[in-house]
Every structure is written in C-alpha cells, then in structure tokens.
C-alpha cells in the first residue's frame, strides 16, 4: 500500500501556509505577501527519515506529508509527542532551548522548506500581528497537548484513541456538522499507539472495537467516522473551536 500524498503544487503550498495562520484572523494582503517570502532550500524525506535531530535548532515549514515531534529516551525507545500536518512550522519549541530535546521524523514522504532564524526575526519585526498569531498557534498546540496528557493520565485507552482521531480530523480542516466524515490517515497502529501511550497490539484491539461498533471504518489509508456524535461521546471532549481574538485587530 502506498502513501497518498497531498497536492504539492505552488498554489496548494501557499494555501497551506496561509490557512494555518488565517484561522485566528483575516490576513491582509501585505501579511500574505510576507508569509510568501518564506523561501528557502527545500528538502524531501522518505517515511521514517529524520527531518531534524535532537539538539538541532533548525526551523522548517512542512509543505507536504505528515511528520511528528518525538523524544528519544536514553535506552533508545521513542515517544511520539505530536503529529504535524502540512502548513505546520517544525522546530518552534526548540528555539526556546539551547539544546532541543525533540526529534522531528517524517511519518509519510514529506517535503519541507528550511526557514532561517533571521527570516523568522524579520517576520516578527515587520509584522507583529503575524507574530501574535504564531504565539496563539503555539498556545493552541499547548492546550491540545495538555488535553491529551490529561486523557492519557486519567481516561481509558479507548477514550484516548477516540479523542486523537477527532483532533486529527479537525486538524485536517474538515470540521462540519455532518454525522460522518472521511480523512487521510497515514499513521500506523504503532504510531497511533505511541501518541496515546499504548502498544500496537492494544491499539489494534481498540480500532477493532470502534469498527465493530460501527463508529469508524478504515480502508486504503482513509479513516471514515461513521458515527461522529458517538465518537465524541466516547472521547468525552468538545469540538475544537478556534477563537478570533479582537485584540489582534489593534496590533
């Protein structure tokens, strides 16, 4: 089975860059132009390749494919922390540390643009509203990570998996009120298990239960939520709704 790739045309790449930030505020033409100046060397990675190693302070824009931030422990074991989708900036948390502890790995064939730190600094200096939106994105990611940490510590594995599926669905930008929904799901059972802290064998049994109960179906790397209200009930979470802060308009 091959990995399905997203549209990687220049127009699609621009749309990803813009849409990731436009969720918090309508971007004006000068801001869009500044975003499109994020030009740098592009690199392509195969599934499983390391995009950025622990200790490196490089920054990348994910144009195509899926990636993940992971922490590799002293015994060599790996823990996936977050899944990254097209339009995400990879390596932002590491800028706060002298020696970043996370590794960024490609979960599918992936294409990235290298963003230099001077480029990022110039963006912040010339467009403080874009800088504020990037701050909001980092806080959004922190909130979702807090939610998953709480679920991992206190909820059942089935609840954890249901919540992860819903958040990945929402990240795919297909949020609506329809009772069913389908989206590209390239993650293996091992990777899903890493994200919720269980083994691949346990993940297999959880997916089997959701399928048997008619809540989800999976075929050809497409996950279909057959009963969205039921999945939200199992997950015990509310739909993810971004705020659109009024204070952004005064920057």
Protein Blocks (a to p, Z undefined) as FASTA:
>chain_A
ZZddddfbfklmmmmmmmmmmmmoccdfklmmmmmmmgcddddddehiafbdghiacdcd
dfbdcdddddddfkopacdfbdcdehiaghklmmmpfbdcbdcddfbdcddddddfklmm
mmmmmmmmlmmmmmmmmmmmmmmmmmmmmmmmmmcfklmmmmmmmmmmmmnopacfbfbd
cdddfbcfklmmmmnopafklmmmmmmmmmmnomacceehiacdfblmlmmmmnopacdd
ddddfklmmZZ
